[in-house]
Amino acid sequence: MRLGTVIGRVTLSKTVPALIGARWLVVSPFTRDHFQRGTETPAGLSKDPSLVVYDNLGGGVGETIGFIEGAEATAPFDEPTPIDAINAALVDEIYYSPFIK
């Protein structure tokens, strides 16, 4: 699972029947730099490309979510579903304490 900030929503004009009514979020994934800089990171945006995440938990813009990518993202569906990432958690708080050598 990876963490990221929801920076927008996606509205589809056409979709496969299995995904009619689905919610989609645009997510900026966190990187190691995000945690090392803490609150200095502007709006939670990273330099990595943003991605579209299927959302069945009700994540909103500005929230931190935990998302899963790849084949594991399709596990909650009974039949094969064409998605690449799914929202797996709504994150309330992150505590980061780096290991110091």
C-alpha positions in Angstrom: 0.0 0.0 0.0 1.1 3.5 -0.8 -0.1 6.9 0.6 -1.1 9.9 -1.3 -3.1 13.2 -1.2 -6.4 13.4 -3.2 -6.0 16.5 -5.5 -9.1 16.1 -7.6 -11.9 13.9 -9.0 -12.6 12.4 -12.4 -15.9 12.2 -14.2 -16.2 9.7 -17.0 -18.6 10.1 -19.9 -18.4 6.4 -20.8 -17.4 3.4 -18.8 -17.6 -0.4 -18.7 -20.8 -1.7 -17.2 -19.1 -3.0 -14.1 -18.0 0.5 -13.1 -21.1 2.5 -13.8 -21.5 4.9 -10.9 -18.0 4.5 -9.6 -16.1 7.3 -8.0 -12.6 8.2 -9.2 -9.9 10.3 -7.5 -6.8 12.0 -8.8 -4.0 11.2 -6.3 -0.6 12.7 -5.8 1.5 9.8 -4.3 3.8 10.5 -1.3 7.5 9.9 -1.7 10.3 9.5 0.9 11.0 13.2 0.5 7.5 14.0 1.5 8.0 12.4 4.9 11.4 13.8 5.4 10.3 17.4 4.8 7.1 17.0 6.9 4.7 19.8 6.7 6.9 21.9 4.4 5.7 20.0 1.3 3.2 22.3 -0.5 -0.3 20.9 -0.7 1.1 17.4 -0.4 2.1 17.3 -4.1 5.0 15.1 -5.2 7.2 15.2 -8.3 5.9 11.7 -9.2 3.1 11.5 -11.7 -0.4 11.6 -10.3 -2.7 8.6 -10.8 -6.4 7.9 -11.0 -7.7 5.7 -8.1 -11.1 3.9 -7.8 -12.8 5.0 -4.6 -15.5 3.1 -2.7 -14.7 4.6 0.7 -15.6 8.3 0.1 -12.2 10.0 -0.1 -12.4 13.7 -0.7 -10.1 16.4 -2.1 -7.3 17.3 0.4 -7.5 14.0 2.3 -4.7 11.4 2.6 -5.6 7.9 1.4 -3.8 4.6 1.3 -4.1 3.0 -2.1 -3.2 -0.4 -3.7 -2.0 -0.8 -7.2 -1.8 -3.7 -9.7 -3.6 -7.0 -9.7 -4.3 -6.7 -5.9 -6.5 -3.7 -6.7 -9.0 -6.0 -8.5 -9.3 -8.4 -5.5 -12.6 -6.9 -4.1 -14.4 -7.5 -7.4 -16.2 -10.8 -8.2 -15.3 -10.6 -11.9 -12.2 -9.2 -13.7 -12.4 -5.4 -13.5 -10.2 -3.0 -15.5 -8.7 -0.8 -12.7 -5.1 -0.1 -11.8 -5.5 1.3 -8.3 -8.1 1.2 -5.5 -8.5 3.3 -2.3 -7.9 0.9 0.6 -7.8 3.4 3.6 -8.7 6.9 4.7 -5.8 8.1 6.8 -6.4 10.3 9.8 -2.9 10.9 11.0 0.7 10.0 10.0 3.5 9.7 12.6 6.9 9.4 11.0 10.1 8.9 13.1 13.1 8.2 10.8 15.7 5.7 11.9 18.9 7.5 12.7 22.2 5.7 12.4 
